[in-house]
Structure formats: structure tokens, C-alpha cells
């Protein structure tokens, strides 16, 4: 059993306990928690939720939370997250979002209601905002807040119009940005540093995603450019 706690006053700590290690504490900035809360429930405060204190690691949500904890722990230990604010922001928001959507609390029934249809203009504005601010550590709550709808409505709108999630769409256009950067003859950064800059911390998964998107690996892009320029 994993223990997840979000203290009422500090509003910034998520603790997970697993039998394989004594304790891992993820500290999430208060503004991240507030932003995700606002996107999901309007003006609700954390103390209004009365979150249940435990998550069973054998459940799907528990397994996902455990993976987030492990990814965050590894990233903090080896310094990757410090070098990739985009990845750090997405991990932090994902952890809080997972808790709000899966841990019992007073307002969780609101999430079970069927979302309204989102006008296409909101999704277009979200895409425009993503592309205009791709250099920033964007999160879904940031995008939803800028567009003026909830994160849940944003998710629903992207699935209906683009057939994917906002996170997947954001990942795709960041892959396009990486492809563009690696394709420039003046680029001197190694593939790993370019990937980190755009929020990808796991090089194996990044390479696989890049190949799925473009049909070849990022290293192939670099070789083609250098071969063309030599």
C-alpha cells in the first residue's frame, strides 16, 4: 500500500511509501497545486477536498503514481530534472492531477460528469498558445487557464478534434522543434542535450517517439546534416 498525503497547510507535499524503499517525498510547489486545483474545480482550496490518505499500488492509478515517483526520484538524483524545466513541470502537474482524479475526495463526483462539448475555437487557441510558448515549461493547467476552460474540457476537446490528448499533441510539436533544431547545420549540441531542453528525459523512449514521428532516429538526422555539410 502506498501512502499519499497532501498536507492542508503547506499544500506542497506528496509522499509515497513502497516496500522497496523506505520513503520518497515529492515536493510540489504551491502554485502548481493551486493551478491544477483551479483548472479542475474552480476556486476550491485543497482543504476543501478532504483527500483520502492512501492509494493501493496494485491499482492502475497506484502503478502510475509509482512510476511518476520513480521517474521523479531518478530525475532528481541524476540532475536531469534540474536541466529540463519542461519535464519537471509536466511531472509535477501529472502527479497532482493523478491524485485529484483517482484519490477519493469530496469533489471527485464532479469529474465523473460528462463534459460539455468544447467549441473548436478553444482548441485552436490552445494549439496557438502551445506553439507560441513552446520554449516555456508548459503544463496542461497553464494551457487550459490561458484558453479559459478547465483541464478536463481541454482534454475532451482535443480528443474530439485531434483524436489525441493535449499532452500527446504537445509532445508531438516538441518533437517537431527537436527535429528542426537537429536539422540545423549550426547546431553543436548533442542529441541528448537537445532532447532535455525540450522536456524529454528518457533517451530510449525519446528515440522511439522520434522514430515513430519521423521514420528515423534523431542520430540519423544529425548524420544526414553533417554528411550534407561535409
C-alpha positions as CSV (number, residue, x, y, z in Angstrom):
1,X,0.0,0.0,0.0
2,X,1.3,3.5,-0.9
3,X,0.6,6.4,1.3
4,X,-0.2,9.7,-0.4
5,X,-0.6,12.8,1.6
6,X,-1.2,16.4,0.7
7,X,-1.0,18.5,3.9
8,X,-3.7,21.0,4.3
9,X,-1.5,23.9,5.3
10,X,1.7,23.6,3.2
11,X,-0.2,22.3,0.1
12,X,3.0,21.1,-1.3
13,X,4.0,17.6,-0.4
14,X,3.2,14.2,-1.9
15,X,4.6,11.2,0.0
16,X,4.8,7.7,-1.4
17,X,6.0,4.7,0.6
18,X,6.9,1.5,-1.2
19,X,8.3,-1.7,0.4
20,X,11.4,-1.5,-1.8
21,X,12.5,1.8,-0.3
22,X,11.6,3.5,3.0
23,X,10.2,6.8,1.8
24,X,10.2,9.2,-1.1
25,X,8.9,12.7,-0.8
26,X,8.0,14.8,-3.8
27,X,7.6,18.4,-3.0
28,X,5.3,20.2,-5.4
29,X,5.2,24.0,-5.4
30,X,2.1,25.5,-4.0
31,X,1.4,27.4,-7.2
32,X,1.4,24.1,-9.2
33,X,-1.2,22.5,-6.8
34,X,-3.3,25.7,-6.9
35,X,-3.2,25.8,-10.7
36,X,-4.3,22.2,-11.1
37,X,-7.0,22.6,-8.5
38,X,-8.3,25.8,-10.2
39,X,-8.3,24.1,-13.6
40,X,-10.3,21.2,-12.2
41,X,-12.6,22.7,-9.6
42,X,-12.6,26.5,-9.9
43,X,-11.9,28.2,-6.7
44,X,-11.7,25.1,-4.5
45,X,-9.0,25.0,-1.8
46,X,-7.0,21.9,-1.0
47,X,-8.5,21.7,2.4
48,X,-12.0,21.6,0.9
49,X,-11.2,18.2,-0.8
50,X,-10.6,16.1,2.3
51,X,-8.4,13.7,0.3
52,X,-8.2,10.1,1.4
53,X,-4.7,9.3,2.8
54,X,-4.0,6.1,0.9
55,X,-3.6,4.7,-2.6
56,X,-3.3,1.0,-3.3
57,X,-0.2,0.4,-5.5
58,X,-1.9,-2.7,-7.1
59,X,-4.4,-0.4,-8.8
60,X,-3.8,1.3,-12.2
61,X,-3.7,4.7,-10.5
62,X,-1.3,3.4,-7.9
63,X,1.0,1.9,-10.5
64,X,1.0,5.2,-12.5
65,X,1.7,7.2,-9.3
66,X,4.6,4.8,-8.5
67,X,6.1,5.3,-12.0
68,X,5.8,9.1,-11.6
69,X,7.5,8.8,-8.2
70,X,10.3,6.7,-9.7
71,X,10.8,9.0,-12.6
72,X,10.9,12.0,-10.4
73,X,13.3,10.3,-7.9
74,X,15.6,9.3,-10.7
75,X,15.4,12.7,-12.4
76,X,16.2,14.5,-9.2
77,X,19.0,12.1,-8.2
78,X,20.9,12.4,-11.5
79,X,20.1,16.1,-12.1
80,X,18.1,15.6,-15.3
81,X,15.0,17.4,-14.0
82,X,17.1,20.4,-12.9
83,X,18.3,20.6,-16.5
84,X,14.8,20.2,-18.0
85,X,12.2,22.6,-16.5
86,X,9.7,21.4,-19.1
87,X,9.9,17.8,-17.9
88,X,9.9,18.8,-14.3
89,X,6.7,20.9,-14.7
90,X,4.9,18.1,-16.6
91,X,5.9,15.5,-13.9
92,X,4.7,17.8,-11.1
93,X,1.4,18.5,-12.7
94,X,0.9,14.9,-13.6
95,X,1.4,13.7,-10.1
96,X,-1.1,16.3,-8.7
97,X,-3.6,15.6,-11.5
98,X,-3.4,11.8,-10.8
99,X,-4.1,12.3,-7.2
100,X,-7.1,14.6,-7.8
101,X,-8.6,12.3,-10.4
102,X,-8.1,9.0,-8.5
103,X,-7.9,9.5,-4.8
104,X,-11.3,9.8,-3.1
105,X,-12.3,13.3,-2.0
106,X,-15.4,15.4,-1.6
107,X,-15.4,16.9,-5.1
108,X,-14.5,13.8,-7.2
109,X,-18.0,13.3,-8.4
110,X,-17.6,16.5,-10.5
111,X,-15.0,14.6,-12.5
112,X,-17.5,11.8,-13.3
113,X,-19.9,14.1,-15.0
114,X,-20.0,14.0,-18.8
115,X,-18.0,17.0,-20.0
116,X,-19.7,19.6,-22.3
117,X,-18.7,19.9,-25.9
118,X,-15.9,22.4,-26.3
119,X,-16.1,24.9,-29.1
120,X,-13.4,24.3,-31.7
121,X,-12.1,27.8,-31.2
122,X,-10.9,27.0,-27.7
123,X,-8.9,24.1,-29.1
124,X,-7.5,26.3,-31.8
125,X,-6.5,28.9,-29.2
126,X,-4.9,26.2,-27.1
127,X,-2.8,25.0,-30.1
128,X,-1.8,28.6,-30.9
129,X,-0.8,29.1,-27.3
130,X,1.3,25.9,-27.3
131,X,3.2,26.9,-30.4
132,X,3.8,30.5,-29.3
133,X,5.1,29.4,-25.9
134,X,6.8,26.1,-26.7
135,X,10.0,27.4,-25.2
136,X,8.3,27.6,-21.7
137,X,7.7,24.7,-19.3
138,X,4.1,24.5,-20.3
139,X,1.6,22.3,-18.4
140,X,-2.0,21.4,-19.3
141,X,-3.3,23.6,-16.5
142,X,-1.3,26.5,-18.0
143,X,-2.8,25.9,-21.4
144,X,-6.4,25.4,-20.1
145,X,-6.1,28.5,-17.9
146,X,-5.0,30.7,-20.8
147,X,-7.8,29.4,-23.0
148,X,-10.3,29.9,-20.2
149,X,-11.6,26.3,-19.8
150,X,-11.0,23.5,-17.4
151,X,-8.2,20.9,-18.0
152,X,-10.9,18.3,-18.3
153,X,-12.7,20.2,-21.1
154,X,-9.4,20.8,-22.8
155,X,-8.8,17.1,-22.8
156,X,-12.2,16.4,-24.1
157,X,-11.9,19.0,-26.9
158,X,-8.5,17.6,-28.1
159,X,-9.8,14.1,-28.2
160,X,-12.8,15.1,-30.2
161,X,-11.0,17.4,-32.7
162,X,-7.5,16.0,-32.9
163,X,-8.1,12.4,-31.7
164,X,-5.4,12.7,-29.1
165,X,-4.7,14.3,-25.7
166,X,-3.2,17.8,-25.1
167,X,-0.1,16.1,-23.6
168,X,0.4,13.9,-26.7
169,X,-0.1,16.9,-29.0
170,X,2.4,19.0,-27.0
171,X,4.8,16.1,-27.2
172,X,4.4,16.0,-31.0
173,X,5.1,19.6,-31.6
174,X,8.1,19.5,-29.2
175,X,9.4,16.6,-31.3
176,X,9.0,18.8,-34.4
177,X,11.0,21.5,-32.6
178,X,13.8,19.0,-31.8
179,X,13.8,17.8,-35.4
180,X,14.1,21.4,-36.6
181,X,17.0,22.1,-34.2
182,X,18.9,18.9,-35.1
183,X,18.4,19.7,-38.8
184,X,20.2,23.0,-38.5
185,X,23.9,22.8,-39.6
186,X,24.8,25.3,-36.9
187,X,23.6,23.0,-34.1
188,X,26.5,21.8,-32.0
189,X,24.6,20.3,-29.1
190,X,24.4,16.5,-28.7
191,X,21.1,14.8,-29.2
192,X,20.6,14.2,-25.5
193,X,21.0,17.9,-24.6
194,X,18.6,19.0,-27.3
195,X,16.1,16.4,-26.1
196,X,16.5,17.5,-22.5
197,X,16.0,21.1,-23.5
198,X,12.6,20.3,-24.9
199,X,11.4,18.2,-22.0
200,X,12.5,14.6,-22.8
201,X,14.4,12.9,-20.0
202,X,14.4,9.2,-21.0
203,X,16.6,8.9,-24.1
204,X,15.3,5.4,-25.1
205,X,11.7,6.5,-25.1
206,X,12.6,9.8,-26.8
207,X,14.4,8.0,-29.6
208,X,11.5,5.6,-30.1
209,X,9.0,8.5,-30.2
210,X,11.2,10.4,-32.6
211,X,11.4,7.4,-34.9
212,X,7.6,6.9,-34.7
213,X,7.1,10.5,-35.7
214,X,9.6,10.9,-38.5
215,X,10.6,7.4,-39.6
216,X,14.2,7.6,-38.5
217,X,16.2,8.1,-35.3
218,X,17.5,11.5,-34.1
219,X,21.0,10.4,-34.6
220,X,20.2,9.8,-38.3
221,X,19.0,13.4,-38.6
222,X,22.4,14.6,-37.2
223,X,24.3,12.3,-39.5
224,X,22.4,13.4,-42.6
225,X,23.0,17.1,-41.8
226,X,26.7,16.6,-41.1
227,X,27.1,14.4,-44.2
228,X,25.4,17.1,-46.3
229,X,27.7,19.9,-44.9
230,X,31.0,18.0,-45.2
